[in-house]
Amino acid sequence: MDPRTAYHKGNAAFREGRFTAARHYYRRALEGDSSFDVLCNLGRAEAELKDNVPAWVHLSLCLEEYPKDPELSATRNSFSTLREDVQDRLSPEQYARAQQMLADAKAAAARPAPAAAGATAPVQPAPEVDLGPRSPGLRLAVTFGLGGLALAGVGAGIGFSVHSVDLGAQADELRAEIADDPNNPSCTGGGHPSCDTLEETLARSDEAQHIALGSFIAAGALATSAVLTYVLWPHDHGPAKSATGPAATAPRTFAGLRPTGAFDPARGSMWLGLRGHF
């Protein structure tokens, strides 16, 4: 509970005649606010409860802190009168104890608050920077794997394209052979004996061309996936690390895919990939 809330709760309890509750709330308020109004009202609540020694101490502190403004003199005088009434109730021993408590309270207020043990100036958190890709070895493995499949797709596309061209050449030779035969100049009518072979060769050529096209499309998709994997791979972020030298305790969780020496995460994995240290 913050001091001002406790103070207002104490005022409400005092107005309702709940002086014990009022004293409790004023003491809570005094823990964080030693202003004159808290001291005055705490002393007044203690006086109502005949808690005379602390009441005299708090009223004395209240009067020392109370503003000397003439417009507030009436209220100040009322607290002064209340302190005199409380003092009349004190025995000589109680009055001596109250004076000692007042002196101790003044001495404590005059001393500077001791610094907490080990307290230091607040340390500003280090700004977070990009520490490089997460699991860089795995990133390279996946990228190279997709790139290898893309190259295989290109190779397959080239192979089937060449095969389709060869089959087309064979079909041209068959077509010329049929045209040169004086007995069966075309595949119309009865048809030339090589017409079936020509039709099959043309079908195989078209099939090889379709496979080549599919291979090129797949290769393009795999190459795009490789690039996106490399570019969009998640990165780690944290406090900046020294870039003057590699970290000596870098983990090597992927045998053969992480640096053989030391690795500085701040440099990223592209440099390692180009140098071949993986």
Secondary structure as GFF3:
##gff-version 3
##sequence-region A 1 278
A	DSSP	alpha_helix	3	15	.	.	.	ID=ss1
A	DSSP	alpha_helix	19	30	.	.	.	ID=ss2
A	DSSP	alpha_helix	36	48	.	.	.	ID=ss3
A	DSSP	alpha_helix	52	65	.	.	.	ID=ss4
A	DSSP	three_ten_helix	70	72	.	.	.	ID=ss5
A	DSSP	alpha_helix	73	89	.	.	.	ID=ss6
A	DSSP	alpha_helix	92	110	.	.	.	ID=ss7
A	DSSP	beta_strand	128	133	.	.	.	ID=ss8
A	DSSP	alpha_helix	136	180	.	.	.	ID=ss9
A	DSSP	alpha_helix	195	232	.	.	.	ID=ss10
A	DSSP	beta_strand	235	239	.	.	.	ID=ss11
A	DSSP	three_ten_helix	265	267	.	.	.	ID=ss12
A	DSSP	alpha_helix	270	275	.	.	.	ID=ss13
###
